[in-house]
């Protein structure tokens, strides 16, 4: 199985730290986010990776080369011409990801998730399986009593998307997405008519009318989103 590390983002929330480097190369307690993500996934048994690049792309390519790809097989999904957003990034990396399920992991997320167990549990019959938790967030995914995705809500504006918009009785719980998900290669065919640039969450919300997209709610999950300078400064091992 391959792991896809999302490293192409502009890191706007991290400015000024990302004015001269990509988010993936911002150091957190002495290590770059990219190195930390590689360490985490290697410990879970991954050796084959895809990394997407856009913002200061050359820096990431050079960094990986200088570090011997951290002893792994690494393919670069080049988005220098156009930042493709999360769904577009997955669709564009089709040939690199192959025809088996794959893991996607945001580069700015650190958690205590047992990734090896998460992967071993598979897709649970779904098109994708999303690591979610009951934590503070202004935007949450909505799941029914079978832990299948049925919507999305912006708690600040009360906007709701997905089946739950017309059938609120479907909602059993609201959970925050972690940026870690296991995805079936079946998504590639379903993405073919989507535009070049789109959000994977929007894709999931469109698919969940007819397909099963499952929640994984690990007990005791702790998660740190290192997307702001304050979060980076406050991080300790």
N, C-alpha and C positions, 0 to 999 in steps of 0.2 A: 504493500500500500504506500501511496505517496502522500506527502504533506505539502500543502500550498500555504506559504507564508505571505500574507498581505503586507507588503512593504512599500507600496507605490504612493500612498497618500501624501497630500501637501503638508500635513501637520500644522494646520492653521491654528488649532487650539494650543499648540506647543510654542508658538512664537513668543519670544525672539530666539528660542533654542534652535528652530528650524530655518532660520534665515540664511544659514551657510552650510546646512547639511540636511539630509533626509531624516525623517522621524526615526527610521530604523537604526540610525547611527548616533542618536542621542544617548549619552551615557547615563546609566541609572546605577548608583552606588558602585561605580568603577567598571561597569560592563555595558556595552551597547545593548539596546533592546534586541537587536538581531542576534547577537551572541547568546543572550539569555533564552530566546525562543528556540534557537538551535539546540542548546543544552537540554532544555525541557523535552523537546521532541526526540532527541537522540536517546535520552534516558527511557523514553517510552518505546524504543525499538525502531524508530524511523531512521532510514539511511538514504532515502530518495526524496528529493525536495524540488519544488518549483517556487521561485521567488519572483514576484512581479515588481517592476521598477518604473518610476516616472520622475518624481522630484529628486534632483541631483542623482540621477540614475547611475552615472559613471562612478560616483563615489561608492555605491553599493557593489557594483561589479568589481571594482578594484579592491575593495575591502575583502570580499569573498575570495578573490584570487590570492591576495596576500596571506590570508588565513587558511589556504589550502581547502576552501569550502568546508572547513571544520571536519575534514575527513569523510565527507558525504558526497553523494552524487547530486549535483545541483544544476537545474536548468533555469534560465532566465526567461520570464515572460515580459517582453519589452513593450511598455506602454508609453514610451517617450513621445510618440506622435500625438497620443490622445489618452488622457486619464479616463479609464473605462468604468469606474465605480465597481462595486463589489460583484454584481451580477455579470456585467460586461467582462470583468477580469476573468471570471470562471469560464465563460463562453469562449473567450479568446485563447485560453490555455488548454483547450480541448486536446490538441495533439500531444501536448506535454504531459497531461494528466492521465491519458490512456483510458482503458475501458473497465477499470475496477473502481470500487468506492474509494474516495479520497477524503482526507481531513483538511479542513481549512482553519487557520489560526491567525488571528490578528497579531501583529508584531508588538503592539503596545499593551497587551494583556498578560498579566502574571496571575496564576491561580494555583491552588493546591489540588486541582483535578487529577484523578488517577486516569491519565489519558490512555494508558495501556488497557485498562479495564473498559473504558468507554468505547474504544475501538473494537475490543473483543466482543462486546455486546451487540455490535452491528447496528443495522438500520431499523430493526424492530418492524420490518415490513413497510417502512415508509420511504418516501422519496428522499428525505433528509432527516437527520436527528440533531436537534439543537440543544446545546448546553445552556440552561437558563436557571435563574435563581430568584428568590424573593428578596430583592434588595432595592434600595432607593434608586429611582430613575424616572425621568419625566415622560419617557416613552416606553411602553411595555407591550409584549406580545400576549395575546389572549388565547387560552387553551380550553378545550371542552373537558368533559368528565373522563374521556378516554385519553387525555393528554395529547390530543391532536390540535394543531394550530387552527384557530378559527377567526383570528383577527389581530388588529394592532390598535393601540390607543395612545393619543397624545394627552397626557393628564392635565397639561396646562390649558389646552384649547378644547378638550373633550372630543376632538376629531377621532372617529373610528373608521377603520378600513377593514375589508374582508367580509366574510359571511356574517360576523357579529354585528356589522353595521345595520343590517335589516333583521337579524335574529339575535338580539342581546341575551335571550334566555340560554343560548348555547354556552355562554362563558362560565367556566367553573373557577378559573383563577387567572390572575394577571402576573406575568413573570418577566424579568429583565433578561435580555439576551447577552451572552458573554463574549460573542465574537469567535466562538469555537463551535464548529459543526462538522458532522460526517455526512457526506453527500453521495448519492448514487450517480453513476455515469449516465443514467437515464435522463438526467437534467439536460444534457447537451442537445438531444433531439428536441426537447421541449423549448429550448432557448433559441432555436434557429430563426424564428420569426420576430424575435425581440430586437430592438435597436442596438447599435454598438455599445452604447453607454446606458446602463440601468442598474438599479439596486437589487441585490439578491433578496432583500426583505420584500420589495415589491413583487418580485418573482414568486416567492413563497406565498404571499397573500393572494396572488392570482391562481396559483396551483391548488391552494388548500380548499377551494370549492369542490374539487373532484379527486384530489390526491391526499394521501396521509403524510403529514409532516409532523414528526413526533418531538415531544419535549423530553429532555433528560434533566432531571432535577437531583443532582448528587447531594446526599445529606452532608452537611458540614462544609459545603463549598465556600471558600473565601476567594475573592477576586479583587485585583487591583487594576484599575484602568489608569495607565500612565500617560494619558492624553493631554495633561496640562503641566506647566512648569511647577505648579504647587505640588502636584502628585509626585513628580520626579524628585523634587527636593525633600519631600516627606518620606520617601521610600527607604525602608531598612530591610535587611535580610531577615 
